[in-house]
């Protein structure tokens, strides 16, 4: 009632003096004051801020620890590679080495699929492997409830907080009938709606600035060698800003349409559940049903089938090997392998590796295209749930999405082929006439380190234009919906 | 409104001092049921629940059908390979075939090692249909090969999109844990406050009936309606997807009790908030916050604390440690091999073939011995790591008691046989089996023993021991009961206050 008094008296004084823009500001200011005076709202805000700050600090620490571990393990993997004993270079290729997936600083905000994808790829001879060491497998089933990370709070809890803050933004006016008083004093419903929208937006923007400015400042102090551009921070922050705006629009719309606060809250909670919980799960099922991945056994069988009659560095006798031998003999203009100036075995191994890698690339590309088809399903479902579009872009810019994993594994495969070629060609060049050829540290240390180049942000943005369009569409349409229904409120 | 007039007039006729007679109860139940089933919102929610449960059950059924088919395919593959080997050994013994290489010689340990892998598998529980649990992270089978140390890793692989794992699958456990409480809260949050807000409470309060009993009765009817609905649909779905409820009656009973206790928890919470006398909006916001608290905040906080208080080094260190052990062993191979034969004197042989690295038998003995030594040198560190993982998961298991949602999640995945405990135990048992199988094969291989068809037919068989994954139903039951008792006590205390307030 105190609020109503303030409202009515201040509007009487304000109207002659303020223009229309200021009137909206005035409404927003009073709405904010009402929220600040409300103990429930204050508690919710405080709890959310504490959670945000705590999650940010812990995420920052996790990132720093993970980054330190990454650097240490990268050095250890290299040291293991270089300190191996003298051996046949192809045996060394079989023993192989590891490349470790780096962590982008924005993963502090959105961990994406990091928990569910492997952290390391074993690079050996003849075989392309997928990344392994899935962190989720070390976790109890309870981890499926989620982890209190900034991404979790942004995706699930902030929209919920906005609902709790604004579900009664119109219904309370209707229940207390103060809306009539406001209309009598010349306040239009659309300006009232914009004012209330603005009040929610301002509360949201405080949280948004707190989180992203905090994360930005913290990220600068991490000391990571990876620099995140301001435009990437803005893109990540911007997509969440639009996500929250969509919820604010929906809140104003539902509150304008609902007869009571209870109905408004019930409707908004239902919308929240559908957007954040049900549609993502249903879209996962739809994607899996319509474009399933093959089983690992089928995938391997298909690769083996393609490789069966092709070049294999250890098979000197099949037709493909005979053809290759003839090609080499022709190239060197000699009659027999013994007349070659280099060790034929090394050449065959190197050529076999290239052939096998092409087969692997073909099948991994097929798998990737299957994922792209699944992604189309997710995109369509993004029309029903903006959370999906936001999440896909957020993960992509944080380099924690499937696209990043594919990119990393593809780059690792290129490196594997180059790594094997160097070792096999070393045999070709040095093993001629040697009984048991071995190489040592000198060779191991000449193999260059794996230097992963991150996907440029521009290509990520270009690859997510549909998600952006979906979000803008949601934001625009829901805003129109909010304003339209606010103007249709029945006050009598 | 029609219902209320009937109901109110019925209360007006009640002459009991605060108690409802059997006839009163019967009439109230009838009228409440009529009202409930004329309520479109209530029916709409039940319909949503029905659709989601059917979708979830079908999805889980399909999911496990693919997994079961894959396990069967893999088992058939092993059987076919073994039969082929036995037949080739018989042909060799009958001098019907000759072989030049030990890679193809059927009696050779090299052939057995490389061509005839073993398979361990986690049997599917009849109730797997209720929860996919950790099933999307693990395969239900593991190939046991002796030429790589992967058989000793706590890992089993399948091709799955990590996005599927991130968003999770729609299963019955999800519907029950997340959505059922919300539907309960949405149908019960304003039983008392609506009467107050519409001014009808004064009419009720003026009658010789205790308001809290009236609220309890109304809530009980809603509770039973939803619970019966859930049980009927669940039973129908279980039967429709071929779950033998008679043979597994014990688990079915556990499922019913778990659902009953979990639903009762949310109804009692709603009853408590109703008695507190808040407005409809405030009641809903408190209950919704309660839902967020128990279903989201508490579990995610426990997860966070588990990681903080049970920090585990990166698994990358374990991989690097294995590699370092391998290098160490290679750099000191002669001494390491001597130690190996001291530990396994029965693996030692004077047969020159076993020591000649230029033939495939000798080369493979040397290669497999190196793999074995590296794994043995590495297993202490790997074991310590797994122990730390177990400790953290046990910590979470203990702290699951702070949220009923966590308790029932654990209970459902236990019943479905898809909990992390099941899969980790499966991998542990697979490791043990791999070790036993390796001892058997290596003894023969290292001594250049000719394997007989009888030995191939009697190779060690893996059998998953369910007793090593003890259920937690009794604990869950006691903890859930404790929750209900606390809520009942609070309700009882508040009911007195409500009665006093209304009288004043």
Interface residues (C-beta under 8 A of the other chain):
Chain A: X40 X51 X55 X58 X66 X69 X70 X73 X76 X77 X80 X83 X84 X85 X87 X95 X98 X100 X112 X113 X115 X116 X117 X119 X120 X130 X132 X133 X134 X135 X136 X137 X138 X139 X140 X141 X142 X143 X144 X145 X146 X147 X148 X152 X156 X157 X160 X164 X167 X168 X171 X260 X261 X262 X264 X265 X266 X269 X270 X273 X277 X278 X280 X281 X282 X283 X284 X285 X287 X288 X289 X293 X294 X295 X296 X297 X299 X367 X371 X374 X378 X402 X405
Chain B: X52 X55 X59 X62 X66 X70 X73 X74 X133 X134 X137 X138 X139 X154 X155 X157 X158 X159 X160 X161 X162 X163 X164 X165 X166 X167 X168 X169 X170 X174 X178 X179 X182 X186 X189 X190 X279 X280 X281 X282 X284 X285 X288 X289 X292 X295 X296 X297 X299 X300 X301 X302 X303 X304 X306 X307 X308 X312 X313 X314 X315 X316 X317 X319 X320 X323 X324 X326 X327 X330 X331 X333 X389 X392 X393 X396 X397 X400 X405 X406 X409 X410 X413 X419 X420
